[in-house]
Amino acid sequence: MRIKENKGLWWLTRVLSILIIVFSVLMFMGYRVFPEPGEIKPLSTKAIIGFYIVGIGFIGLLLAWKWELTGAIISLIAFAGLAVIFPLVLVPSPMYLWPGTAVLFILLWQRRRKTNEEKMDYKTDVDKI
């Protein structure tokens, strides 16, 4: 039963991370590559740093596919850094999907670890018989 629960969470985290990254890249392209006439402005240093931090956060989400805990922590730290630079990120918005997905990766890591410990306990119990 636990394996099916983990599998659903496994798929949820991956689908959410792909949707977040793809949507963000499309929004960036719409903002920078196809701007409205008269809206072409150079990026400020603050905005450039913000884009790098977002990139690091997305790399964290991608790393979480292989290493759930490490990637999720990188992503959460990047979100916190972005919140320091742009406090408006903390206003309730769809941006909460990003740290929410990272928290789900941590939850998945915890569940998988617990499932593996239960398997190890079962093996040692069987070996004793």
N, C-alpha and C positions, 0 to 999 in steps of 0.2 A: 504494500500500500504506500509506503513512504517513497519508494522509487517513482511511482506515478506522480506524487505530489512534487517531488524534486524535478521531474521531467517537465511538468507544466510551468514551474517557476523558471526552469532553464530556458524554455522557449520564450516566456514572457520577457525576461531580461534581454535576450538577444534581439527580439523584434522591437522592443522599445528603444534599445540603443541604436539600431539601424534607422528607425524612424526619426529619432532625434537628430542624428548626424545628417541624414539626407535632407530633412526639412531645413536644418540650419544652413547647409551649403546652398540649397536653392534660394533661401532668403538672402544670403550674402550675395549670391550672383545677381539677384534682382535688384539689390541695393547698390552694388558697385559696378556691375557689368552693364546693366540696362537701366541707368538712372533716368529720372524725369528730366526734361529739358530745364536747364538753369539750376539744377541741384548738384552739379558736379563740384565737389569741394574736396580739397586734400584731407586725408585723415590726420587727426591730431595724434600726438605721441600717446596720449591716454587711450585713444581708440586702438592704436596699433598694439599696445601692450595688452589691451583687453582681448584682441583677436588671438594673440599668442597664447594667452591664458586659456581661452576657449579651446584652442587647438590642443593644448596639453590635456585639458579635461576630456576631450573626445578621444585622444590617444589612450587615456586611462580607461574609458569605456571599452575601447577595443581590446586593450590588454586584459580587461576583466573577462573576456571570453575564454582566455587560457588560465589566468591566475585571478580568480574572483576577488580575493581580498586585496591584493596589491593594486590591481587596476581600479577598484572601487575607492580605495583610499586616495590614490592619485587624483581621481576625478572629483572627490569631495574637497580635497585641498585646493584644487583649481577653482572650484565653484566658490569657496570661501575667499580666495584671492580676488576673484572677479567681484564679489560682493563688497570687498574693501574698496576697490577702485570705483565701482558703479553701485552705490547703495540702492538704487532703484530696482536692482535685480531681486531684492528681497520683498518687493511689493508682490502680493499674490498674483501669479501669472503662470502661463504654461512652462515657464523656465523651471518650475519646481519638478518637472518630469526628469530633468537631468540629475539632480541629487537623489531624487526618489528612485531612479533606476540604479544608481550606485548603492543605495541602501538595500535594494532588492538583491544585488549581487552579493552583498555581505550576508544577507539572510540565506541566500543559496549556499554560500560557502559554509555557513554554520550548519545548515541542515545536512549537507553532504558529509561534513566532518562527523556529525553525530551518527549518520547512517553507517559510515565506515567503522566507527567505534563499535556500533552494535554488531556489525558483521564480525569484527575481530573477537568480541565477547562470545559470539555464537560459536566461532571456530574453536576457541579455547574450551568452551563447555563440551563440545563434541569430542575433542581430543581427550578429555578427562574420562569419558565413558569408555 
